[in-house]
């Protein structure tokens, strides 16, 4: 019997922090999207590619759908909502709970407007008792017309292979969009900037991370027996007081951010890295259309 190759687009949506980026990294088998326990970690659509004998899934990771508080927030929500009608399958990630809050109801309203099949993924089942999972399925099953419901643990990799199988079921037949060895369409500079931002998010206080962006000023490879990539990056923050915290006493915080980021960037680029970090203040950049665009968030690209 002839093999029918499938290819198409799947998006992961859900409130901030439900584990979308963790799940995508797990399904792809490599770290592409940054993860953090703080909300609004993912700002741009990130395309990653999963290829197997049966087909190819292009995952589009979106910022969490939430009520916007500033221009950057509006941009993020528009990206997330527009994606819903452009893909073949929607994966809606939720946490295991018997309470459906306003954030989830807001997402359900958005999903009611589209004809795309929706797979409900109940994530983080490693944090609850197995016998409770049916209760969570029961809580959610009527809020939306779901094509499928799958409980999983993105962190532990539990039931994630099943998610790939189910996505394939809903993809159209067609040729692959990307070479089999492609795993992302993100430019290296952007992934490097995101890795630095991830480390800052992890190490800094709650109120600062939302107001930071990372700009790669220079990224150049030096030849020789052991090639080295020189990277100059600037962390942009909104206040002078934030700048002091990011730099830390005698530069200690900036050093910690730099050494953690350098390690992961070296793994990504498979090369030695010389990373230099600076910090600049751009007041209220998240409410400036010009600066949002300048830091890589372009509304015209939505």
Helices and strands as residue ranges (DSSP letters): E 6-13, H 20-28, E 46-51, E 55-61, H 71-83, E 89-95, H 102-112, E 117-123, G 125-127, G 130-132, H 133-140, E 148-151, H 160-169, H 188-203, H 206-209, E 213-222, E 228-237, H 240-247, G 249-251, H 252-269, E 272-281, G 285-287, H 289-294, G 299-301
